[in-house]
Amino acid sequence: MRVLLTGAAGFIGTRVATALTDAGHDVVAVDAMLATAHGANAELPLDVRRVDVRDAAALAPLLKGIDVVCHQAAVVGAGVDAADAPSYGSHNDFATAVLLAEMFAAGCQRLVLASSMVVYGQGRYECGEHGLVDPLPRARADLDAGIFEHRCPTCAEPVQWRLVDEDAPLRPRSLYAASKTAQEHYALAWAESTGGSVVALRYHNVYGPGMPRDTPYSGVAAIFRSELEAGDVPRVFEDGGQMRDFVHVDDVAAANLAAVNANRDGFSAYNVCSGQPISILEMATELCEMRGDVLPLVTGQYRSGDVRHIVADPTRAAEQLGFRAAVDPRDGLREFAYAPLRG
């Protein structure tokens, strides 16, 4: 198939391009080469065209003869402050709206959309007495006292995290999360109005070689790596017990290949995860032990609005896309301890 790949020069996009090409697909690769993602002096890769997805005139000719669009381009990260909102709205949501309009004009009916776990908000929790509950945001008084777990809104007892499946309500809690949720909503409306097909891949914590370093939007794995390289120790917030699912970038590329090859109708969303959750402290400890450095420092500090636990259910992706992650997070993180990062 002929695939238009946006964000093709990025951390995930480069791996997706390789996976698609190795599988025999004809890839048309584009990237806006934003300085926030690539650095101010990054060179355009030879096989990538500099195209901003918001530019309909530049995008339209590239969509001729395209069978499926694999849309990775986005501004990522939770956001530094409210001033980031226009950037997310423009690069993530307006760009997706332009892409969908141009796909319709070109007769292209299939989209694979890079979404994110952040659409789920604070995750899923269960109270021993009251079953599944939607806990209130954690109280500052509890956080100041070192009580980090959510409480049941009915009995105020601590609740346990549970796997989040794709039917969970979408409750974004950051600017980035709001933009990814909006992308999904635009894509869903487009699929229903045009008869098109959308596969939204909700990435969990992606890590691996080539991950961007030292930006306000870097993932926690890259932040810890940078601290170690600087001779410092990873500083772990709260008590380090926050549960996450770390998924290797090669598995994310494999999920995209599975989505491109799938024949799905309408709108479908899938968790892209390892299925092997670990804590933030365990992740930091793996990196430290592999590098022979001192153990991470648990600070007890917290950031307002941080999600305590968000752990995915991989079942639907396995059953409907045939995607199962191949990289055990503990093996992948040991590799990542010395893997090259993107400056």
Disulfide bonds with the S-S distance in Angstrom:
none
